[in-house]
Amino acid sequence: MSAKDESVAGLTKGVEFLFNKNGVEYIKGAASFTGEHEVKVTLNDGGEQTITGKNIVIATGSEATPFPGLEVDETRIITSTGALSLKEVPETMVVIGGGIIGLEMGSVWSRLGAKVTVVEYLGAIGGPGMDAELAKDSQKFLKKQKITFKMNTKVVSGDVSGEKVKLEVEAAKGGKNETVSVLEPQCQMVDADKKSSLKLMLFSWPLVADPSQLVLD
């Protein structure tokens, strides 16, 4: 983990160096729209700053969709961010959602010794936009890494009150009929249906948004 932290720190400082080298102003704070071509930034160090521009790029990242009984603590219930900071290899790990990032993190910890199970609502991994043949071949490859897949399966609820996380799942549409089962992973990664993180104070300008996306023209 220390080697990873050093690499991340080095890359981050490298990006800041490129900003300075190419005359890019780096402002740290939380931005909100005050007009079509204007944003107000609440600076991390205190105070505010207003910035104007002909074009404004919104790149707020994404966050994991919450599940009943599974509150992210980045220790036992983790996102891809927490998966990069685990202090030790978990004995077992369940990844909710067979998306690209979840599969990547699951593959890493599987190769390090964790017993990984992927629970995917759809009948194929990689998400709806992934090529079907590529998804099939990728799943075969990951199975060779001893990753277990529960396809056409949905998460019903979770319970973190015990020593291990309890996860209730059942067959989704198209899945085989089965009684609701309980998985008991030591570590639970939430990756399913990652949604846009629109943590913007949208006011003084009619920007149209719903919980997962912006409506663009």
C-alpha positions as YAML, in Angstrom:
chain: A
units: angstrom
residues:
- id: 1
  name: MET
  ca: [0.00, 0.00, 0.00]
- id: 2
  name: SER
  ca: [2.86, 2.39, 0.76]
- id: 3
  name: ALA
  ca: [4.26, 1.81, -2.73]
- id: 4
  name: LYS
  ca: [0.83, 2.56, -4.20]
- id: 5
  name: ASP
  ca: [0.50, 5.74, -2.13]
- id: 6
  name: GLU
  ca: [3.93, 6.91, -3.29]
- id: 7
  name: SER
  ca: [2.98, 6.26, -6.92]
- id: 8
  name: VAL
  ca: [-0.32, 8.15, -6.60]
- id: 9
  name: ALA
  ca: [1.40, 11.08, -4.88]
- id: 10
  name: GLY
  ca: [4.04, 11.16, -7.62]
- id: 11
  name: LEU
  ca: [1.46, 11.12, -10.41]
- id: 12
  name: THR
  ca: [-0.62, 13.82, -8.72]
- id: 13
  name: LYS
  ca: [2.36, 16.09, -8.31]
- id: 14
  name: GLY
  ca: [3.27, 15.35, -11.91]
- id: 15
  name: VAL
  ca: [-0.12, 16.59, -13.10]
- id: 16
  name: GLU
  ca: [0.23, 19.76, -11.02]
- id: 17
  name: PHE
  ca: [3.68, 20.32, -12.57]
- id: 18
  name: LEU
  ca: [2.19, 20.02, -16.06]
- id: 19
  name: PHE
  ca: [-0.51, 22.52, -15.09]
- id: 20
  name: ASN
  ca: [2.11, 25.06, -14.03]
- id: 21
  name: LYS
  ca: [4.30, 24.35, -17.05]
- id: 22
  name: ASN
  ca: [1.44, 24.94, -19.49]
- id: 23
  name: GLY
  ca: [-0.12, 27.93, -17.77]
- id: 24
  name: VAL
  ca: [-3.17, 26.10, -16.39]
- id: 25
  name: GLU
  ca: [-4.56, 27.67, -13.21]
- id: 26
  name: TYR
  ca: [-5.38, 25.05, -10.56]
- id: 27
  name: ILE
  ca: [-8.09, 26.15, -8.13]
- id: 28
  name: LYS
  ca: [-9.03, 23.88, -5.23]
- id: 29
  name: GLY
  ca: [-12.60, 24.15, -4.00]
- id: 30
  name: ALA
  ca: [-16.29, 23.33, -4.60]
- id: 31
  name: ALA
  ca: [-17.84, 24.94, -7.69]
- id: 32
  name: SER
  ca: [-21.44, 25.85, -8.44]
- id: 33
  name: PHE
  ca: [-23.06, 27.48, -11.45]
- id: 34
  name: THR
  ca: [-24.23, 31.08, -11.15]
- id: 35
  name: GLY
  ca: [-24.84, 31.53, -14.88]
- id: 36
  name: GLU
  ca: [-24.41, 29.90, -18.26]
- id: 37
  name: HIS
  ca: [-20.77, 30.97, -18.45]
- id: 38
  name: GLU
  ca: [-19.96, 31.50, -14.79]
- id: 39
  name: VAL
  ca: [-19.18, 29.40, -11.72]
- id: 40
  name: LYS
  ca: [-18.56, 30.38, -8.12]
- id: 41
  name: VAL
  ca: [-15.88, 28.45, -6.23]
- id: 42
  name: THR
  ca: [-15.88, 28.05, -2.46]
- id: 43
  name: LEU
  ca: [-12.15, 27.71, -1.88]
- id: 44
  name: ASN
  ca: [-10.73, 24.98, 0.35]
- id: 45
  name: ASP
  ca: [-8.52, 27.55, 2.06]
- id: 46
  name: GLY
  ca: [-11.46, 29.89, 2.66]
- id: 47
  name: GLY
  ca: [-13.14, 32.60, 0.65]
- id: 48
  name: GLU
  ca: [-14.80, 32.53, -2.76]
- id: 49
  name: GLN
  ca: [-13.76, 33.09, -6.35]
- id: 50
  name: THR
  ca: [-15.85, 33.64, -9.47]
- id: 51
  name: ILE
  ca: [-14.66, 32.23, -12.80]
- id: 52
  name: THR
  ca: [-16.10, 32.87, -16.23]
- id: 53
  name: GLY
  ca: [-15.56, 31.00, -19.48]
- id: 54
  name: LYS
  ca: [-17.05, 30.46, -22.91]
- id: 55
  name: ASN
  ca: [-17.19, 26.70, -22.33]
- id: 56
  name: ILE
  ca: [-17.38, 24.88, -19.01]
- id: 57
  name: VAL
  ca: [-16.57, 21.16, -18.70]
- id: 58
  name: ILE
  ca: [-18.43, 19.25, -15.98]
- id: 59
  name: ALA
  ca: [-16.32, 16.31, -14.74]
- id: 60
  name: THR
  ca: [-17.61, 15.49, -11.25]
- id: 61
  name: GLY
  ca: [-16.85, 11.77, -11.39]
- id: 62
  name: SER
  ca: [-19.16, 9.02, -10.15]
- id: 63
  name: GLU
  ca: [-20.29, 7.35, -6.95]
- id: 64
  name: ALA
  ca: [-21.63, 3.91, -6.09]
- id: 65
  name: THR
  ca: [-25.38, 3.31, -5.88]
- id: 66
  name: PRO
  ca: [-26.40, 2.60, -2.24]
- id: 67
  name: PHE
  ca: [-28.04, -0.67, -1.20]
- id: 68
  name: PRO
  ca: [-30.35, -1.32, 1.77]
- id: 69
  name: GLY
  ca: [-28.28, -2.11, 4.87]
- id: 70
  name: LEU
  ca: [-24.96, -1.43, 3.15]
- id: 71
  name: GLU
  ca: [-23.52, 1.92, 4.16]
- id: 72
  name: VAL
  ca: [-20.10, 2.56, 2.64]
- id: 73
  name: ASP
  ca: [-17.40, 2.84, 5.32]
- id: 74
  name: GLU
  ca: [-14.43, 2.00, 3.05]
- id: 75
  name: THR
  ca: [-13.46, -0.76, 5.51]
- id: 76
  name: ARG
  ca: [-15.92, -3.60, 5.10]
- id: 77
  name: ILE
  ca: [-18.32, -1.93, 2.67]
- id: 78
  name: ILE
  ca: [-16.04, -0.35, 0.12]
- id: 79
  name: THR
  ca: [-16.06, 1.36, -3.26]
- id: 80
  name: SER
  ca: [-13.27, 1.15, -5.81]
- id: 81
  name: THR
  ca: [-11.53, 3.89, -3.79]
- id: 82
  name: GLY
  ca: [-11.52, 1.77, -0.64]
- id: 83
  name: ALA
  ca: [-10.44, -1.27, -2.65]
- id: 84
  name: LEU
  ca: [-7.18, 0.53, -3.36]
- id: 85
  name: SER
  ca: [-6.51, 1.13, 0.33]
- id: 86
  name: LEU
  ca: [-7.23, -2.16, 2.11]
- id: 87
  name: LYS
  ca: [-4.54, -2.87, 4.71]
- id: 88
  name: GLU
  ca: [-4.61, -6.63, 4.18]
- id: 89
  name: VAL
  ca: [-5.96, -9.21, 1.75]
- id: 90
  name: PRO
  ca: [-9.54, -10.13, 2.76]
- id: 91
  name: GLU
  ca: [-10.37, -13.81, 3.03]
- id: 92
  name: THR
  ca: [-13.52, -13.29, 0.95]
- id: 93
  name: MET
  ca: [-14.88, -10.45, -1.16]
- id: 94
  name: VAL
  ca: [-18.18, -9.96, -2.98]
- id: 95
  name: VAL
  ca: [-18.37, -7.40, -5.78]
- id: 96
  name: ILE
  ca: [-21.86, -6.05, -6.48]
- id: 97
  name: GLY
  ca: [-22.00, -5.38, -10.20]
- id: 98
  name: GLY
  ca: [-19.88, -6.81, -12.97]
- id: 99
  name: GLY
  ca: [-18.76, -3.45, -14.35]
- id: 100
  name: ILE
  ca: [-15.26, -2.72, -15.59]
- id: 101
  name: ILE
  ca: [-13.93, -1.13, -12.39]
- id: 102
  name: GLY
  ca: [-15.44, -3.75, -10.08]
- id: 103
  name: LEU
  ca: [-14.00, -6.56, -12.20]
- id: 104
  name: GLU
  ca: [-10.60, -4.89, -12.23]
- id: 105
  name: MET
  ca: [-10.50, -4.54, -8.44]
- id: 106
  name: GLY
  ca: [-11.92, -8.04, -7.96]
- id: 107
  name: SER
  ca: [-9.24, -9.46, -10.23]
- id: 108
  name: VAL
  ca: [-6.48, -7.70, -8.30]
- id: 109
  name: TRP
  ca: [-7.59, -9.03, -4.91]
- id: 110
  name: SER
  ca: [-8.33, -12.48, -6.33]
- id: 111
  name: ARG
  ca: [-4.75, -12.74, -7.57]
- id: 112
  name: LEU
  ca: [-3.55, -11.64, -4.14]
- id: 113
  name: GLY
  ca: [-5.44, -14.51, -2.51]
- id: 114
  name: ALA
  ca: [-9.01, -13.37, -1.78]
- id: 115
  name: LYS
  ca: [-11.95, -15.60, -2.69]
- id: 116
  name: VAL
  ca: [-13.96, -13.26, -4.94]
- id: 117
  name: THR
  ca: [-17.62, -13.56, -5.99]
- id: 118
  name: VAL
  ca: [-19.20, -11.16, -8.50]
- id: 119
  name: VAL
  ca: [-22.98, -10.63, -8.31]
- id: 120
  name: GLU
  ca: [-24.32, -9.24, -11.61]
- id: 121
  name: TYR
  ca: [-27.94, -8.33, -12.37]
- id: 122
  name: LEU
  ca: [-27.55, -8.82, -16.13]
- id: 123
  name: GLY
  ca: [-26.62, -11.93, -18.06]
- id: 124
  name: ALA
  ca: [-23.20, -10.63, -19.11]
- id: 125
  name: ILE
  ca: [-20.38, -8.69, -17.47]
- id: 126
  name: GLY
  ca: [-18.96, -5.34, -18.52]
- id: 127
  name: GLY
  ca: [-22.21, -3.40, -18.70]
- id: 128
  name: PRO
  ca: [-24.82, -2.94, -21.46]
- id: 129
  name: GLY
  ca: [-22.41, -1.23, -23.87]
- id: 130
  name: MET
  ca: [-19.74, -3.92, -23.87]
- id: 131
  name: ASP
  ca: [-19.26, -6.15, -26.91]
- id: 132
  name: ALA
  ca: [-20.97, -9.49, -26.21]
- id: 133
  name: GLU
  ca: [-18.10, -11.66, -27.46]
- id: 134
  name: LEU
  ca: [-15.53, -9.64, -25.51]
- id: 135
  name: ALA
  ca: [-17.65, -9.90, -22.36]
- id: 136
  name: LYS
  ca: [-17.90, -13.68, -22.76]
- id: 137
  name: ASP
  ca: [-14.16, -14.11, -23.30]
- id: 138
  name: SER
  ca: [-13.35, -11.79, -20.40]
- id: 139
  name: GLN
  ca: [-15.57, -13.79, -18.06]
- id: 140
  name: LYS
  ca: [-13.82, -17.01, -19.10]
- id: 141
  name: PHE
  ca: [-10.47, -15.40, -18.38]
- id: 142
  name: LEU
  ca: [-11.59, -14.20, -14.94]
- id: 143
  name: LYS
  ca: [-13.01, -17.62, -14.09]
- id: 144
  name: LYS
  ca: [-9.52, -19.01, -14.66]
- id: 145
  name: GLN
  ca: [-8.44, -16.66, -11.86]
- id: 146
  name: LYS
  ca: [-10.98, -18.56, -9.69]
- id: 147
  name: ILE
  ca: [-13.47, -15.67, -9.54]
- id: 148
  name: THR
  ca: [-17.04, -16.94, -9.03]
- id: 149
  name: PHE
  ca: [-19.92, -15.30, -10.90]
- id: 150
  name: LYS
  ca: [-23.61, -15.16, -9.95]
- id: 151
  name: MET
  ca: [-25.23, -13.85, -13.12]
- id: 152
  name: ASN
  ca: [-28.86, -12.73, -13.51]
- id: 153
  name: THR
  ca: [-28.83, -12.15, -9.78]
- id: 154
  name: LYS
  ca: [-29.94, -9.12, -7.80]
- id: 155
  name: VAL
  ca: [-29.03, -7.92, -4.34]
- id: 156
  name: VAL
  ca: [-32.01, -7.80, -1.98]
- id: 157
  name: SER
  ca: [-30.40, -6.43, 1.18]
- id: 158
  name: GLY
  ca: [-27.35, -6.50, 3.38]
- id: 159
  name: ASP
  ca: [-26.54, -6.82, 7.08]
- id: 160
  name: VAL
  ca: [-23.29, -5.61, 8.65]
- id: 161
  name: SER
  ca: [-24.18, -6.26, 12.30]
- id: 162
  name: GLY
  ca: [-22.15, -9.48, 12.54]
- id: 163
  name: GLU
  ca: [-18.48, -10.36, 12.17]
- id: 164
  name: LYS
  ca: [-19.03, -10.84, 8.44]
- id: 165
  name: VAL
  ca: [-21.24, -8.94, 6.04]
- id: 166
  name: LYS
  ca: [-24.42, -10.84, 5.15]
- id: 167
  name: LEU
  ca: [-25.73, -10.26, 1.65]
- id: 168
  name: GLU
  ca: [-29.12, -11.56, 0.51]
- id: 169
  name: VAL
  ca: [-29.51, -12.19, -3.22]
- id: 170
  name: GLU
  ca: [-32.16, -13.70, -5.44]
- id: 171
  name: ALA
  ca: [-32.66, -14.50, -9.09]
- id: 172
  name: ALA
  ca: [-33.35, -11.54, -11.36]
- id: 173
  name: LYS
  ca: [-35.45, -11.72, -14.53]
- id: 174
  name: GLY
  ca: [-33.98, -14.42, -16.72]
- id: 175
  name: GLY
  ca: [-32.14, -16.05, -13.85]
- id: 176
  name: LYS
  ca: [-32.71, -19.55, -12.63]
- id: 177
  name: ASN
  ca: [-35.27, -20.02, -9.87]
- id: 178
  name: GLU
  ca: [-33.63, -20.37, -6.49]
- id: 179
  name: THR
  ca: [-34.31, -19.63, -2.86]
- id: 180
  name: VAL
  ca: [-32.89, -16.37, -1.58]
- id: 181
  name: SER
  ca: [-29.36, -17.14, -0.49]
- id: 182
  name: VAL
  ca: [-27.02, -15.37, 1.92]
- id: 183
  name: LEU
  ca: [-23.39, -14.70, 1.09]
- id: 184
  name: GLU
  ca: [-21.05, -13.92, 3.97]
- id: 185
  name: PRO
  ca: [-18.06, -12.00, 2.64]
- id: 186
  name: GLN
  ca: [-15.39, -10.50, 4.85]
- id: 187
  name: CYS
  ca: [-15.31, -7.48, 2.56]
- id: 188
  name: GLN
  ca: [-18.05, -6.12, 0.33]
- id: 189
  name: MET
  ca: [-17.36, -3.92, -2.71]
- id: 190
  name: VAL
  ca: [-20.21, -1.81, -4.09]
- id: 191
  name: ASP
  ca: [-19.70, -1.10, -7.79]
- id: 192
  name: ALA
  ca: [-23.08, -1.68, -9.38]
- id: 193
  name: ASP
  ca: [-24.68, 1.02, -11.51]
- id: 194
  name: LYS
  ca: [-22.21, 3.75, -10.62]
- id: 195
  name: LYS
  ca: [-23.98, 7.04, -11.11]
- id: 196
  name: SER
  ca: [-22.72, 10.51, -11.86]
- id: 197
  name: SER
  ca: [-21.73, 12.51, -8.82]
- id: 198
  name: LEU
  ca: [-23.52, 15.81, -9.45]
- id: 199
  name: LYS
  ca: [-22.66, 17.43, -6.15]
- id: 200
  name: LEU
  ca: [-23.20, 20.90, -7.58]
- id: 201
  name: MET
  ca: [-25.27, 23.69, -6.12]
- id: 202
  name: LEU
  ca: [-27.29, 24.39, -9.23]
- id: 203
  name: PHE
  ca: [-28.92, 27.75, -8.73]
- id: 204
  name: SER
  ca: [-29.39, 31.14, -10.44]
- id: 205
  name: TRP
  ca: [-29.36, 29.33, -13.79]
- id: 206
  name: PRO
  ca: [-31.85, 26.77, -15.16]
- id: 207
  name: LEU
  ca: [-29.52, 23.78, -15.45]
- id: 208
  name: VAL
  ca: [-31.66, 20.64, -15.83]
- id: 209
  name: ALA
  ca: [-30.54, 17.56, -13.92]
- id: 210
  name: ASP
  ca: [-31.92, 14.32, -12.55]
- id: 211
  name: PRO
  ca: [-30.25, 12.10, -9.91]
- id: 212
  name: SER
  ca: [-27.84, 10.52, -12.39]
- id: 213
  name: GLN
  ca: [-27.24, 12.89, -15.29]
- id: 214
  name: LEU
  ca: [-27.45, 16.34, -16.81]
- id: 215
  name: VAL
  ca: [-29.81, 17.11, -19.66]
- id: 216
  name: LEU
  ca: [-27.70, 18.59, -22.45]
- id: 217
  name: ASP
  ca: [-28.53, 20.42, -25.65]
...
